[in-house]
């Protein structure tokens, strides 16, 4: 949706996209937006019960990566209504879930993610504060993650 104007409440993601041969970059960007929000490979009976337009991700801009052949940055906006309040898991499962196995792409990497204050304020955080958690784990000066980091999520093996 190239004419889409982002809202202050949208979650904004920038993906580095390498389409398969023959797949136009605009189609690849639109596919990432759809697959990481409301898109599915089959017709779902509930589609008629909701306004998908209200919930779908939109690829609002795509640009080539300087110096890289067939690589593009696809900018995708997600409406807050798509996500459960206070759930980092829900947000990341949608945005960086199975879209990384999408067949229309040779490669995909999340380069940037901007979370609006309206959504980040719904995250409660650790009940006793981050410092207590770091003290319990004896881990300082680095992110604390509760997941497995895999190469297909943008890191090298």
Buried (B, 14 or more C-beta within 10 A) or exposed (E): BEEBEBEEEBBBBBBBBBBEEEBEBBBBBBBBBBBBBBBEEEEEEEEEEEEEEEBBBBBBBBEEBEEEEBBBBBBBBBBBEBBEEBBBEEBBEBBBEEBBEBEBBBBBBBBEBEBBEBBEEBEEEEEEEEEEBBEEEEEEEEEEEEEEEEEEBBEEE
